[in-house]
């Protein structure tokens, strides 16, 4: 007896269907990255769908919320942030590790307006982002303590000063990528000079900031 065709609606889709779905997802992610790089993460989801050449239903099938789309679009960069901190912790010279990590993070902010907005955003509908951020924050705290323990970082430096740096770096970004990078490099140079041990006047009390204070809920636009 010939095999009967399955009528099970939950049967796996045909390979062509799966390939089409993967293709649509890839187009959506690339369209999102391109749009966010130009205009930040306030770009409406409907504009992302049009840019990708798919319908809104296709977008929402892959990414039910804006948070999930933004987080997926920058998942590689989020992972790179964690890897940057891990590499810095493995460095033999704590000051070099700290400098390298902060330089890379600020450069990532300056290179892509979309990533900078995503990096500073809170994603209540994308919980997978939180563990990576928590791990990166813990790593940064260890980097700071290692540099202080070896006498390479001023004693009154506080981890919240890194939050100030990232907020300030975001604030100096310009529409021109070249101008953004130039402003970011100069800000970092001033920051690193001020971080070294000194016999000068002590700093004011640390600002009541934590890494979590960086993040804000993105505006809802459709």
MARSEDO-635078 format. One record per residue (C-alpha): x, y, z. Coordinates in Angstrom, 2 decimals, padded with zeros to 5 digits, always signed. Last residue first. Layout:
GUMI      xx      yy      zz
GUMI       X       Y       Z
...
% end
This chain:
GUMI      xx      yy      zz
GUMI +005.00 +051.57 +014.46
GUMI +006.73 +053.63 +017.13
GUMI +007.13 +052.76 +020.79
GUMI +009.99 +054.77 +022.27
GUMI +012.79 +052.59 +023.56
GUMI +012.88 +051.83 +027.30
GUMI +016.01 +053.29 +028.83
GUMI +019.30 +051.71 +029.76
GUMI +022.31 +053.54 +031.04
GUMI +021.10 +053.49 +034.63
GUMI +021.65 +049.73 +034.63
GUMI +025.41 +050.37 +034.57
GUMI +024.97 +052.00 +037.96
GUMI +024.74 +055.65 +038.87
GUMI +024.56 +057.52 +042.18
GUMI +027.28 +059.97 +041.07
GUMI +030.57 +059.44 +042.85
GUMI +031.48 +062.03 +045.51
GUMI +033.58 +064.87 +044.15
GUMI +037.10 +063.99 +042.96
GUMI +040.15 +064.42 +045.13
GUMI +042.51 +067.35 +044.56
GUMI +045.86 +066.43 +043.07
GUMI +048.31 +063.72 +044.12
GUMI +047.34 +061.66 +041.10
GUMI +046.78 +058.08 +040.04
GUMI +045.60 +057.84 +036.42
GUMI +041.93 +058.18 +035.57
GUMI +042.03 +061.83 +034.46
GUMI +044.34 +061.07 +031.57
GUMI +042.09 +058.20 +030.50
GUMI +039.00 +060.43 +030.41
GUMI +040.69 +063.23 +028.46
GUMI +041.90 +060.75 +025.83
GUMI +038.48 +059.06 +025.75
GUMI +036.74 +062.36 +025.00
GUMI +039.22 +063.03 +022.20
GUMI +038.66 +059.61 +020.66
GUMI +034.86 +059.97 +020.86
GUMI +034.89 +063.40 +019.21
GUMI +037.04 +062.14 +016.34
GUMI +034.92 +059.01 +015.91
GUMI +031.69 +060.98 +015.82
GUMI +033.13 +063.51 +013.38
GUMI +034.16 +060.71 +011.02
GUMI +030.75 +059.03 +011.34
GUMI +029.00 +062.32 +010.44
GUMI +025.64 +062.72 +012.15
GUMI +027.43 +063.43 +015.43
GUMI +028.10 +061.48 +018.61
GUMI +029.14 +063.62 +021.58
GUMI +026.24 +062.57 +023.81
GUMI +026.79 +058.85 +023.33
GUMI +030.33 +059.28 +024.61
GUMI +029.05 +061.22 +027.61
GUMI +026.62 +058.45 +028.55
GUMI +029.34 +055.84 +028.08
GUMI +031.81 +057.84 +030.16
GUMI +029.33 +058.55 +032.96
GUMI +028.54 +054.83 +033.18
GUMI +032.27 +054.22 +033.36
GUMI +032.48 +056.71 +036.24
GUMI +029.89 +054.58 +038.06
GUMI +032.65 +052.02 +038.58
GUMI +034.32 +054.51 +040.91
GUMI +037.76 +056.08 +040.74
GUMI +038.79 +057.44 +044.15
GUMI +041.87 +055.22 +044.29
GUMI +043.28 +056.41 +040.98
GUMI +043.99 +053.59 +038.55
GUMI +047.34 +051.95 +037.89
GUMI +048.10 +051.10 +041.53
GUMI +047.92 +047.34 +040.92
GUMI +044.82 +046.93 +043.10
GUMI +043.16 +049.87 +041.32
GUMI +043.60 +048.28 +037.90
GUMI +042.27 +044.96 +039.20
GUMI +039.27 +046.68 +040.81
GUMI +038.30 +048.45 +037.60
GUMI +038.57 +045.30 +035.51
GUMI +036.51 +043.38 +038.07
GUMI +033.72 +045.99 +037.86
GUMI +033.86 +045.77 +034.06
GUMI +033.42 +042.00 +034.26
GUMI +030.36 +042.31 +036.49
GUMI +028.81 +044.77 +034.04
GUMI +029.57 +042.47 +031.07
GUMI +027.96 +039.51 +032.81
GUMI +024.88 +041.54 +033.70
GUMI +024.64 +042.79 +030.11
GUMI +024.89 +039.27 +028.73
GUMI +022.27 +038.02 +031.19
GUMI +019.91 +040.88 +030.25
GUMI +019.84 +040.46 +026.47
GUMI +017.91 +037.18 +026.59
GUMI +015.03 +039.01 +028.27
GUMI +013.83 +040.59 +025.00
GUMI +010.37 +041.99 +025.72
GUMI +011.54 +044.28 +028.54
GUMI +014.35 +045.62 +026.33
GUMI +016.20 +048.47 +028.02
GUMI +018.12 +050.75 +025.68
GUMI +021.62 +052.21 +025.88
GUMI +023.25 +049.56 +023.67
GUMI +020.31 +049.74 +021.26
GUMI +020.75 +053.48 +020.79
GUMI +024.51 +053.09 +020.31
GUMI +023.90 +050.15 +018.01
GUMI +021.66 +052.22 +015.80
GUMI +024.02 +055.17 +015.75
GUMI +026.81 +052.88 +014.52
GUMI +030.51 +053.67 +014.57
GUMI +030.54 +055.87 +017.67
GUMI +028.99 +053.32 +020.01
GUMI +031.24 +050.54 +018.75
GUMI +034.21 +052.88 +019.21
GUMI +033.17 +053.59 +022.79
GUMI +033.02 +049.89 +023.57
GUMI +036.38 +049.22 +021.89
GUMI +038.14 +052.04 +023.75
GUMI +036.59 +050.96 +027.06
GUMI +037.84 +047.40 +026.64
GUMI +041.33 +048.42 +025.51
GUMI +041.79 +050.89 +028.35
GUMI +040.68 +048.34 +030.96
GUMI +042.93 +045.62 +029.58
GUMI +045.92 +047.96 +029.32
GUMI +045.39 +049.05 +032.91
GUMI +045.09 +045.43 +034.09
GUMI +048.31 +044.29 +032.34
GUMI +048.30 +040.50 +031.91
GUMI +045.17 +040.61 +029.74
GUMI +042.57 +037.88 +030.36
GUMI +040.14 +040.35 +031.94
GUMI +040.38 +042.50 +028.81
GUMI +039.50 +039.52 +026.62
GUMI +036.41 +038.80 +028.74
GUMI +035.34 +042.46 +028.53
GUMI +035.62 +042.44 +024.74
GUMI +033.80 +039.10 +024.53
GUMI +030.87 +040.57 +026.45
GUMI +030.71 +043.57 +024.13
GUMI +031.04 +041.26 +021.11
GUMI +027.98 +039.31 +022.26
GUMI +025.99 +042.55 +022.29
GUMI +027.37 +043.37 +018.83
GUMI +026.34 +039.99 +017.47
GUMI +022.85 +040.31 +018.94
GUMI +022.35 +043.74 +017.33
GUMI +019.53 +042.94 +014.91
GUMI +018.14 +040.31 +017.27
GUMI +017.80 +042.81 +020.13
GUMI +016.17 +045.38 +017.85
GUMI +013.69 +042.85 +016.43
GUMI +012.82 +041.37 +019.84
GUMI +012.28 +044.81 +021.32
GUMI +010.06 +045.85 +018.42
GUMI +007.75 +042.94 +019.27
GUMI +006.46 +039.76 +017.57
GUMI +009.67 +039.33 +015.55
GUMI +009.52 +036.49 +013.02
GUMI +005.75 +036.34 +012.59
GUMI +005.61 +040.08 +013.21
GUMI +007.80 +040.78 +010.20
GUMI +005.91 +038.40 +007.95
GUMI +002.59 +039.97 +008.92
GUMI +004.00 +043.43 +008.17
GUMI +004.65 +042.40 +004.59
GUMI +008.04 +041.87 +003.05
GUMI +010.34 +043.95 +000.86
GUMI +013.02 +044.41 +003.52
GUMI +012.70 +048.20 +003.40
GUMI +008.93 +047.89 +003.57
GUMI +009.17 +045.66 +006.65
GUMI +011.60 +048.04 +008.34
GUMI +009.30 +050.98 +007.62
GUMI +006.42 +049.12 +009.27
GUMI +008.61 +048.53 +012.32
GUMI +008.89 +052.29 +012.78
GUMI +012.45 +053.75 +012.99
GUMI +013.02 +054.88 +016.58
GUMI +016.07 +052.61 +016.79
GUMI +018.52 +055.11 +015.36
GUMI +018.20 +056.96 +012.05
GUMI +021.03 +055.85 +009.75
GUMI +022.45 +052.83 +011.59
GUMI +018.92 +051.86 +012.63
GUMI +017.78 +051.69 +009.01
GUMI +020.70 +049.55 +007.86
GUMI +020.51 +047.24 +010.88
GUMI +016.73 +046.81 +010.48
GUMI +016.99 +046.08 +006.76
GUMI +019.69 +043.50 +007.48
GUMI +017.56 +041.85 +010.14
GUMI +014.47 +041.83 +007.92
GUMI +016.35 +040.38 +004.97
GUMI +017.82 +037.61 +007.15
GUMI +014.37 +036.75 +008.51
GUMI +012.91 +036.66 +005.00
GUMI +015.68 +034.33 +003.80
GUMI +015.26 +032.04 +006.77
GUMI +011.53 +031.84 +006.09
GUMI +012.12 +031.10 +002.42
GUMI +014.61 +028.37 +003.30
GUMI +012.09 +026.82 +005.69
GUMI +009.40 +026.88 +003.01
GUMI +011.72 +025.31 +000.46
GUMI +012.68 +022.61 +002.99
GUMI +009.00 +021.70 +003.45
GUMI +007.45 +022.65 +006.75
GUMI +007.52 +020.15 +009.65
GUMI +004.17 +018.51 +010.40
GUMI +001.96 +020.42 +012.82
GUMI -001.01 +020.43 +010.43
GUMI -000.96 +016.60 +010.39
GUMI -002.46 +015.57 +007.07
GUMI +000.46 +013.32 +006.23
GUMI +000.33 +011.85 +002.76
GUMI -000.36 +008.16 +002.78
GUMI +002.38 +005.74 +001.89
GUMI +001.46 +003.41 -000.92
GUMI +000.00 +000.00 +000.00
% end
